[in-house]
Amino acid sequence: MTERHEYAVRIIRCGTESEPFGWEIIRKATSDEVIRSSGTFPTRVEALADSARAAAPLAFDVDPKPQD
């Protein structure tokens, strides 16, 4: 059985004035960053939606890359 981790999403200010938001996913127990957005977003909602797509493989323990 694999070890389960709990994660949290932080919406952070990291971009320009027109796209000021990004996100990072952290492991709750240690506050270690697991992944961070590579882009920035104009609103917190858009950053949150993108983080949900990135977090899905962590939450559901699946491989994000489709296999042929």
ZAMARGU-4260 file (C-alpha; in steps of 0.2 Angstrom, whole numbers, plus 5000, padded with zeros to 4 digits):
<rodrens>
0) 5000/5000/5000 | 5007/5017/4996 | 5009/5031/5008 | 4995/5044/5007 | 4999/5063/5009
5) 4988/5078/5011 | 4991/5093/5000 | 4986/5111/5000 | 4985/5124/4987 | 4991/5142/4989
10) 4986/5156/4977 | 5001/5167/4977 | 5006/5184/4970 | 5020/5182/4958 | 5017/5189/4941
15) 5015/5206/4933 | 5001/5219/4936 | 4990/5212/4922 | 4993/5194/4928 | 4998/5194/4946
20) 4993/5177/4952 | 5000/5160/4952 | 4999/5144/4963 | 5009/5131/4972 | 5004/5114/4979
25) 5012/5110/4996 | 5013/5094/5006 | 5003/5099/5022 | 5013/5089/5035 | 5030/5098/5030
30) 5025/5113/5020 | 5037/5107/5006 | 5032/5113/4989 | 5027/5099/4977 | 5024/5109/4961
35) 5022/5127/4956 | 5013/5135/4942 | 5024/5139/4927 | 5012/5153/4921 | 5003/5167/4929
40) 4984/5172/4929 | 4974/5188/4929 | 4962/5182/4943 | 4963/5171/4958 | 4949/5160/4951
45) 4959/5156/4935 | 4974/5151/4946 | 4964/5140/4957 | 4956/5131/4942 | 4973/5128/4934
50) 4979/5121/4951 | 4965/5109/4952 | 4970/5102/4935 | 4988/5100/4941 | 4983/5093/4958
55) 4971/5079/4950 | 4985/5066/4948 | 4991/5069/4966 | 4973/5068/4973 | 4968/5052/4963
60) 4985/5044/4962 | 4985/5043/4943 | 4998/5045/4930 | 4995/5062/4921 | 5002/5056/4905
65) 4991/5045/4894 | 4999/5029/4888 | 4998/5023/4870
</rodrens>
